[in-house]
C-alpha cells in the first residue's frame, strides 16, 4: 500500500460508527480495495478509467456502492474522506 492508502486504512480498520468494519484487499502494486459488508460498499483509492467503469459495473450488479477517492484527496483531506465514507455507510445501512 502507498501512503494515502495506509493513512485511510489506519482510520477505517477499526469500527468507525455503528459497528462498521472494513476489510482490505490489495490488487497488485497500485490498487487497494476497502470493503464493508454490513453497509454493502466498496471504497477504492485511484484506478484507471477503464478498470474503474468495469469494476463499478460488477460491484453495481451485486448491489454494492463503490466510492472512489484520489491519493491527493486522501492525503490532503483525510478527515473529510473518512466523514464522507462514514455518512454514506450509515445511509446505506438504513436502506438495507
FENRADA-V119042 format. One record per residue. D_LAST is the distance of its C-alpha to the last C-alpha in Angstrom with 2 decimals. Layout:
# FENRADA-V119042
d_last
D_LAST
D_LAST
This chain:
# FENRADA-V119042
d_last
30.83
32.47
32.69
29.82
27.46
29.01
28.64
24.89
24.46
26.52
24.21
20.79
21.95
21.61
18.52
18.40
16.45
14.09
14.96
13.78
15.93
16.97
19.18
21.96
23.56
26.69
27.68
31.38
33.14
31.20
27.46
25.07
21.36
19.02
15.73
12.88
11.07
8.77
7.60
8.27
11.27
14.99
17.76
21.20
24.58
26.80
27.47
29.56
28.67
29.08
26.98
24.37
23.88
24.04
21.56
19.13
19.50
18.85
15.67
14.51
15.42
13.15
10.12
10.77
11.71
15.35
17.25
21.06
23.62
27.37
29.58
31.47
28.47
27.32
30.95
31.79
28.66
26.82
25.72
24.33
22.43
20.93
20.08
18.36
16.31
15.43
14.54
12.32
10.52
10.14
8.97
6.27
5.20
5.66
3.79
0.00
